[in-house]
Amino acid sequence: MSKRPIKAAFLQVHSIIGLAISLVLTVIGLTGATMSFEDEIGDWLNAGIMHVEARPAPPLTPDGLIARLQAGDAGRVSALTLSSDPAASVHVRFARSEGGARPAAAYVDPYDGHVLGTARGDGFFATVRQLHRWLLLPGDAKGWGRQITGVTAICLMIMLISGLVLRWPRHVRSVKAWLKPNLSMRGRGFQWSLHSVAGTWVMLIYLVMTTTGLWWSFDWYRDGATWLFSSRTVAATMQPKPAKPVRASVTDAGPLTLDRAWSAFLERQGSRYATAQVTLPNGAGTVLRIRSVARDVAREGARDEFRIDATGRVVSEEIYADKAFGDKVLASVLDIHQGAILGWPGRLLFMLAASLMPLFMVTGFLLYLSRRKLRPAKRRATRSVRTLVPGE
């Protein structure tokens, strides 16, 4: 069977999908690249308020911090990020108001609860994250944006496969043919060379990005990945557990208290943790989630997670170091998606790959327009492909 009709079919699929999703892919790529070094940029922007002078007096407890903030009408606290470093300030996130607005996150002095300043860049990166994940469409994670980005990721996989077939060189074993663009060419020949070779450079990275990105788009995909990678014992413990009813003396005392849960966490972790994020429950819940990063861990994804109720009872705990390999993979999906699993060089590599999305959109569109000019309408179905660039 001739290879020409097969390649023509792959070219048609590649072109149609590319035209349909190129703009969305460009938005996702550029926003992903922007978030690659979000933490480092945030630390640089907020360098003046992330640290305080260490004092001999003990820092305020979580309940004490929240009481000071509420006394200043700062808003309802949704999460606290505490540090074992006595000179580090506390990062505070606030819950949405009844109108749906969320106050800007702030850095707070851990010794007196004084607000040092709002976190610069948080609002910008929150918008970029919503654009990356949900395209800023209504409903956020419950809206259509989540499914659109997921379908786009699947389409990108199809484009990668069809693109590989289209650019398969005659000299398969030649590294030069695979990885070196022909800079001596001009016009559409140069566009094709740049489009195909650059696509080869980033193909594996894009496959990693798409296969991990689907984790946040489709529940069936996440459930399947969990079934595939998680051990049976951990899979069972990961199922949501009903919170144990809290004693009347706790619930009747007023607002939810955090100090007992925090004390229980310190008993478990002691001085092992570097930072710990305490997330308050929504509504009338009584179980806190505490995610901590150990001192000797370089990645945020390699964190321990505890669920502790208001009485100090540990409902569940997941220690990263004790997990099986598959469970560590599931816990590190975001790090894999960002390339952080390889350290900062991996994040830089993934950032550069994501930044190349506009290149593929522009060169692909130019190649499509030039093909239209080379194929007059009367002979579009029968014209020979000898005038096209080899591979098309």
C-alpha positions in Angstrom: 0.0 0.0 0.0 1.3 3.5 -0.9 2.5 5.6 2.0 1.3 8.8 0.3 -2.5 8.4 1.1 -1.6 7.4 4.7 0.5 10.5 5.1 -2.1 12.6 3.4 -4.7 11.4 6.0 -2.4 12.1 8.9 -1.7 15.6 7.5 -5.4 16.3 7.3 -5.9 15.2 10.9 -2.9 17.1 12.1 -4.0 20.3 10.3 -7.6 20.2 11.3 -6.8 19.6 15.0 -4.0 22.1 15.0 -6.3 24.9 13.6 -9.0 24.1 16.1 -6.9 24.1 19.3 -3.8 26.2 18.4 -5.0 29.3 20.2 -6.1 27.4 23.4 -2.7 25.5 23.4 -0.8 28.7 23.1 -2.7 30.2 26.1 -2.1 27.0 28.1 1.5 26.9 27.2 2.3 30.5 28.0 0.4 30.5 31.3 2.2 27.2 32.3 5.5 28.8 31.5 4.6 31.8 33.6 3.9 29.6 36.6 7.1 27.6 36.3 9.0 29.7 38.8 6.0 31.2 40.7 7.5 30.4 44.1 10.8 32.0 43.4 9.2 35.1 41.9 6.9 35.4 44.9 9.8 35.1 47.3 11.6 37.9 45.4 8.6 40.2 45.3 7.9 39.7 49.0 11.4 39.5 50.3 10.9 42.5 52.6 7.9 40.9 54.5 8.7 37.2 54.5 11.1 37.5 57.5 10.9 39.1 60.9 13.4 39.5 63.8 13.5 36.3 65.9 12.5 36.9 69.5 12.9 34.9 72.7 9.2 34.9 73.3 7.2 32.0 71.9 5.2 32.7 68.7 1.5 32.8 68.8 -0.5 29.6 68.4 -2.7 29.2 65.3 -5.8 30.2 67.4 -3.9 33.3 68.7 -2.9 34.3 65.2 -6.5 34.0 63.9 -7.9 35.9 66.9 -5.5 38.8 66.2 -6.4 38.9 62.5 -10.2 38.7 63.2 -9.9 41.5 65.7 -8.4 43.6 62.9 -11.2 42.7 60.6 -8.8 41.1 58.1 -11.4 38.5 56.9 -12.1 34.8 57.5 -8.9 32.8 57.5 -8.9 29.7 55.2 -5.2 28.6 55.5 -2.0 29.3 57.5 1.5 28.4 56.3 3.7 28.1 59.4 7.5 27.6 59.5 9.8 26.1 61.9 12.2 29.0 61.2 11.7 31.5 64.1 12.5 34.4 61.7 9.9 33.4 59.1 6.6 35.2 58.8 3.3 33.4 58.5 1.6 33.3 55.1 -2.2 33.6 55.5 -4.9 33.0 52.9 -8.4 34.2 53.4 -11.8 32.7 52.4 -14.1 34.2 49.9 -16.6 36.7 51.1 -20.4 36.2 50.6 -20.1 38.3 47.4 -17.5 35.8 46.1 -14.4 38.1 46.4 -11.3 36.8 48.0 -9.1 39.2 50.0 -5.4 39.2 49.1 -3.2 36.8 51.0 -0.9 38.4 53.6 2.2 37.9 55.6 1.9 38.1 59.3 4.3 38.5 62.2 4.1 35.2 64.1 4.9 36.9 67.5 2.2 39.6 67.6 -0.2 38.9 64.7 0.7 42.2 63.0 0.0 42.2 59.3 3.3 42.9 57.5 1.8 43.4 54.1 -0.3 41.7 51.4 1.4 39.1 49.3 2.5 40.7 46.0 1.9 38.6 42.9 -0.6 36.3 44.5 -3.6 37.9 42.6 -1.7 37.8 39.3 -0.7 34.2 39.6 -4.1 33.2 40.8 -5.6 34.6 37.6 -2.9 32.9 35.5 -3.6 29.6 37.2 -7.4 29.9 36.5 -6.6 30.8 32.9 -4.3 27.8 32.6 -6.6 25.3 34.1 -10.1 26.6 33.3 -9.6 29.3 30.7 -11.3 31.8 33.1 -14.7 30.3 32.2 -17.5 30.5 34.8 -17.6 27.7 37.3 -13.9 27.2 37.6 -13.2 23.6 38.4 -16.9 22.8 38.1 -17.4 24.6 34.7 -16.7 23.7 31.1 -13.2 25.1 31.1 -11.9 22.0 32.9 -13.3 19.7 30.2 -12.0 22.0 27.3 -8.5 21.9 28.6 -8.7 18.1 29.0 -10.0 17.6 25.4 -7.2 19.9 24.2 -4.6 17.8 26.0 -6.0 14.6 24.2 -5.9 16.4 20.9 -2.3 17.4 21.5 -1.4 13.7 22.0 -3.0 13.0 18.6 -1.0 15.8 17.0 2.2 14.5 18.5 1.6 11.1 17.0 0.5 12.3 13.6 3.4 14.9 13.6 5.9 12.1 14.2 4.5 10.1 11.3 4.6 13.1 9.0 8.2 14.1 9.8 9.7 10.5 9.9 13.0 11.0 8.0 14.4 8.7 5.3 17.5 8.3 7.3 16.0 7.2 10.6 19.3 6.6 12.4 20.6 10.1 11.6 20.7 12.3 14.7 21.1 15.3 12.4 17.9 14.5 10.5 16.0 14.3 13.7 17.3 17.2 15.7 19.0 19.8 13.5 16.8 22.3 11.6 17.8 23.3 8.1 18.6 27.0 8.5 19.8 27.4 4.9 16.2 26.9 3.6 13.9 29.8 3.1 10.1 30.3 3.1 7.9 27.4 3.7 10.8 25.0 3.7 12.4 26.7 6.6 9.0 26.9 8.4 8.5 23.2 7.9 12.0 22.4 9.2 11.6 24.6 12.2 8.1 23.3 13.0 9.1 19.6 12.7 12.5 19.7 14.4 11.3 21.8 17.3 8.4 19.5 17.7 10.8 16.6 18.0 12.8 18.4 20.7 9.7 18.9 22.9 7.7 15.8 22.0 8.5 13.8 25.1 8.0 16.8 27.4 4.6 17.5 25.8 3.6 13.9 26.3 4.5 14.1 30.0 2.6 17.4 30.3 -0.5 16.1 28.7 -0.6 12.7 30.5 -0.3 14.4 33.8 -2.4 17.4 32.9 -5.4 15.1 32.4 -5.3 14.4 36.1 -7.0 17.7 36.8 -9.5 17.5 33.9 -11.3 14.2 34.2 -12.3 12.3 37.3 -12.3 9.0 35.3 -8.7 9.6 34.4 -7.7 10.4 38.0 -9.6 7.3 39.3 -7.9 5.1 36.7 -4.4 6.4 37.5 -5.1 5.9 41.2 -6.2 2.3 40.6 -3.2 1.7 38.5 -0.5 3.1 40.7 -1.7 3.0 44.3 -1.1 0.1 46.5 -4.3 -1.6 47.8 -3.7 -0.5 51.4 -3.0 3.1 50.6 -5.9 3.2 48.1 -8.2 2.1 50.9 -6.9 4.7 53.3 -7.3 7.4 50.6 -11.0 6.9 50.5 -12.8 9.7 52.2 -13.6 8.8 55.8 -16.5 10.3 57.8 -15.2 12.6 60.5 -15.7 11.3 64.0 -18.3 13.3 65.8 -16.6 15.9 68.0 -17.6 16.0 71.7 -20.3 18.5 72.6 -17.8 20.4 74.7 -15.8 21.3 71.7 -18.6 22.2 69.2 -20.6 24.1 71.8 -17.6 26.2 72.8 -17.9 28.4 69.8 -15.7 28.7 66.7 -13.4 25.8 65.7 -10.1 25.7 67.6 -6.9 24.8 66.0 -4.4 24.5 68.9 -5.2 20.9 69.8 -4.8 19.8 66.2 -1.6 21.8 65.9 -0.2 20.3 69.1 -1.0 16.8 67.8 0.8 17.6 64.6 3.9 18.8 66.5 3.9 15.6 68.5 4.0 13.6 65.3 6.5 15.8 63.4 8.5 17.6 66.1 11.3 19.6 64.5 11.3 17.5 61.3 9.1 19.9 59.3 10.3 23.0 57.5 6.9 24.4 56.6 3.4 23.3 57.4 0.2 24.5 55.7 -2.9 24.3 58.0 -6.1 24.3 55.9 -9.3 25.0 57.8 -12.4 22.9 57.0 -15.3 24.4 54.9 -18.6 25.0 56.6 -19.2 23.2 59.8 -16.4 20.6 59.3 -14.2 19.8 62.2 -11.2 18.0 60.5 -8.1 20.1 59.6 -5.7 19.2 56.8 -2.0 19.8 57.6 0.5 19.4 54.8 4.1 19.6 55.8 7.4 19.6 54.0 10.4 18.1 55.8 13.7 20.0 56.2 15.7 17.6 54.1 13.2 17.6 51.2 13.7 19.8 48.1 10.3 19.3 46.4 7.0 20.6 47.6 5.3 17.4 46.3 7.3 15.2 48.7 5.2 16.2 51.6 3.5 14.5 54.5 -0.3 14.9 55.0 -2.3 14.7 58.2 -6.0 15.0 58.9 -6.6 15.9 62.5 -9.9 16.8 64.2 -10.5 19.6 66.7 -10.0 17.3 69.6 -6.5 16.5 68.5 -7.3 13.0 67.2 -5.3 12.0 64.1 -7.9 10.8 61.6 -5.3 9.8 59.0 -1.7 10.4 58.1 0.4 9.8 55.0 4.1 10.0 55.3 5.8 10.5 52.0 8.9 8.5 52.8 6.8 5.5 53.8 4.8 5.3 50.6 5.3 2.7 47.9 6.7 3.9 44.5 3.3 4.1 42.8 1.9 6.2 45.7 4.9 8.5 45.5 4.1 9.0 41.8 0.5 9.9 42.5 1.7 12.4 45.2 4.1 14.0 42.7 1.8 14.5 39.8 2.2 18.2 39.9 6.0 18.0 40.2 6.1 15.7 37.2 3.8 18.0 35.3 6.0 21.0 36.0 9.3 19.1 35.5 10.1 19.9 39.2 10.8 16.1 39.7 14.1 16.9 38.0 14.9 19.9 40.1 15.3 23.5 38.8 16.9 22.3 35.5 13.8 20.2 34.8 11.5 23.2 35.6 13.6 25.4 33.3 13.4 22.8 30.5 9.6 22.4 30.8 9.2 26.2 30.9 11.1 26.6 27.7 9.1 23.8 26.0 5.8 25.4 27.1 7.1 28.8 25.8 7.5 27.3 22.3 3.7 26.8 21.8 3.4 30.2 19.9 6.1 29.0 17.5 4.1 25.9 16.6 0.9 27.9 16.2 2.5 30.5 13.9 4.6 28.1 11.7 1.7 25.6 11.5 -0.7 28.3 10.4 1.8 29.6 7.8 2.3 26.1 6.4 -1.5 25.6 6.1 -1.9 28.9 4.2 1.0 28.0 1.8 -0.5 24.6 1.2 -3.8 26.2 0.2 -2.0 28.4 -2.3 -0.2 25.4 -3.8 -3.4 23.4 -4.3 -5.9 25.2 -6.5 -9.5 24.3 -5.9 -10.0 22.5 -9.2 -7.1 20.1 -8.6 -7.0 19.9 -4.8 -8.0 16.2 -4.7 -5.7 15.0 -7.5 -2.6 17.2 -7.6 0.8 15.6 -6.9 2.5 16.4 -3.7 5.9 16.9 -5.5 5.6 20.7 -4.9 5.2 20.3 -1.2 8.0 20.1 1.4 9.2 16.5 1.8 7.2 15.0 4.7 4.0 16.8 3.9 
